Amino acid sequence: MSRTQDSGLEGFRRDGIVAARQLVEEFRFRLDGIPETIHLRIYGGPGNARFETEQSHYLQAPGMGSPDVTEKDDYASVREAVDDVLDHFLIAYQEATAAGHEPDESWLMPSREMEGD
């Protein structure tokens, strides 16, 4: 069922209900040399053509002062969201491996976004 069809999400457009969203896509992937699976979820809201993301981990490779986190809050399409999240992982990953670092599970920092799932 597409988001344009009646999926029940429109029922959340009521006074007192805020931040309603529906899971639109969920992806799982790994980075070469790191066995941990990364989860990416993409959500859409009622009557809104914009998309939000949640991810299970962020990448903090050697030499990075903090995890690489996208600054975008929402996206015009699922593809734009996927591309942005993957670009953040791959740019840092490729820079670290090009500098001679071996990929390691310690590079992945758990995200609070998906805690308790």
N, C-alpha and C positions, 0 to 999 in steps of 0.2 A: 504494500500500500504506500503510495507516495504521500508526501507531506501536504500536497494540495487536496487530497481526499480527506473526508471526515475521519480523523483518527482519534477523536476524543480530546485532543489537545486544546481545541477551541473552547471546550467547556471550562477551561481554567481562566478564561477572560471574565473574571468577576471581581467586584469590589472586595478588597481584603486579601486577595490571592496575588502574590508577587513572585517573581523569578521562576515561573513555571517553564519547564523545558522538557523536551523529549529526546531520547537517544536516537540519533539518526544513523550513525555508523560506528562500528567499533573495529579497530585493527590491532593486530599484535605483530611485533617484529623483533628481530635481534640485530645487533651490530656485529660485524665479523670479528671473531676472537673474544666476544663477550657472551657467555651462555645465558645470561638473564634475559627474560622476555620483557619487552616494553609494551605497555598497553596505551593505546590512543583512543579516546572517545570523542565523538563529535555530536553536539547537541544543537537543536533548533527550538525556538520558542513559538508560541501561538501568534499567527498573523505576521510573523517576522521572517524575512528572507535572509537574515543574518545567522551565522553559526558560531558556536563557542567550542573550545576544546578543553579536555582534561587529559593529562598524561600521568603514567605511573612513575616515571623517572625523568630526571634531567641529567645532562652530561656535564661532568666536571673533570676534564682530562688534566693530566699533569701540566703545570704552568698556568692554569686558569685560577684566578683569585676567587671566583664564585661560579656556580653552575650557569650554563648558557640558557637563558629564559627569554622567550619571545616577548616583545613589548605590545603585541597586538591583543586586543580584548575580543574582537570578533572578526568574522570573515564573510565575504560575499558568497562563497561557495565551499562545498566540502573539499574540492580539489585545492583551492587556495589554502585552506587550513592544513591539509596534509602536506602540501609543498613547504609551507612555512615551518611546521614542526620538524619535518625531515631535514630541511636545510640547516636548522639550528643544530641538530645532532651531527650531521655529516661534515659541516665546516669545521667544527671543533675536533671531531674525530680525525679528520684528514690532516689537520694542522698538527695534532699530537703524534700521529703515526709518521708523518713526514719528518718530524723532529727526532724520530728514532724511538719513541715510546711504544712499548708493547701493549695492546689493548688488554684491559683488566676489568673485572667486575666492579672493582672499587671506583671506577670512573662514573658509575651510575649512582645518582643521589635520589633516594625515594622522594616522591612528591606527596605533600599533605593532601592534595586534591582528591586522591583516591584512597586515602586511609579508611579503614573500616568496611571496605567493599568485600 
